[in-house]
Amino acid sequence: MASIRKFKKEINDVLSGIIEDCYVCQLEGDDKVSLKAEKVIDEAITTFDELIAQLHQKDVADQKAHLKNLKVSLIDKSAALSAKIEKLSS
């Protein structure tokens, strides 16, 4: 179960990094940027909850394939969130 523990840490690290970037945007931007950054923070929290819920599914036939799919999902979703932050920064 060590890989699940490491993957939980990875999920937490990636999404908390995105949230920190949103906080920086909020500090540097105006009210409009701040509201948009808040929405990105909400999306990151929702993504975290979804990934953790999927990680704890018990009725998975192939655990390795399930973890691979979750890692791909984390990469895709974090890239999309990072793109939104990049839009806010510019």
N, C-alpha and C positions, 0 to 999 in steps of 0.2 A: 504493500500500500504506500510505499515511499513515493512512487511516481504521482499518485493522486495528491499527496501533500505538497510535492514540488509544483504541481500544476496549479494548485490553489494559490500558492505563493506567487507564481507567475501571473495568474489572473489579477491578483491583488496589486502586484507591482506595476503591471502595464496600465491598468485602469486608474490607479491612484496617480500615476505620472500624468495621465491625460487630465485628471481633475486639477492637479497642480498647475498645469499649463493654462487651464481655464481661469484659475485664480489670478495668474499673471496677466491674462487678457483683461480681466475685470479691473485690476489695479491700473493698468495702462490705458484702458479705453474709457469711453464715455458711457452714459446710461444705456444707450441702445446696444452697444457691444456687451455690456454687463448682462443685459437680459438674455441675449443670444448665448452667451457663455453659460448662463444658468441652465438653459435648455440642454446644452451639451453635457453639463454635469449630471442632469437628470437622466439623460440617455446612457451615460457611463454607469450610473448606479443601476439602472434597469438591466443593462447588459451584464453587469456583475451578478445580479440576482438570477438572471436567466441561465448564465453559464454554471453557476454553483448548483442550481436546481437540476440542470441536465447532468452535471457531474455526479450527483447523488442518486441518479436513477438506479433502481435495483434490478429491473427486468431487461437487462442488456445482454444480448446473446454473445457478442464479441467485444470484450472490454477494451482491447488494444485499438480496434477500429473506431470504437466510440470515443476514446481519448484523442485519436488522431483527428477525427471530425471536429471535436471541440477545440483543438489547437488551431485548426484551420479557421474555424468560426471566430476565435479570439483574434487571430491575425487580421481577418477581413473587417471585423467590427471596429477594432482599434485603428486600423488604417482609415476607415471612413470617419471616425471621430477626430482623428488627427487632421484629416483634410478639412473638416469643419473649423477646427481651431486655427489652422493655417489661413483660412478665409477670413476669420475674425482679426487675425494679426495684421493682415495687409490692408 
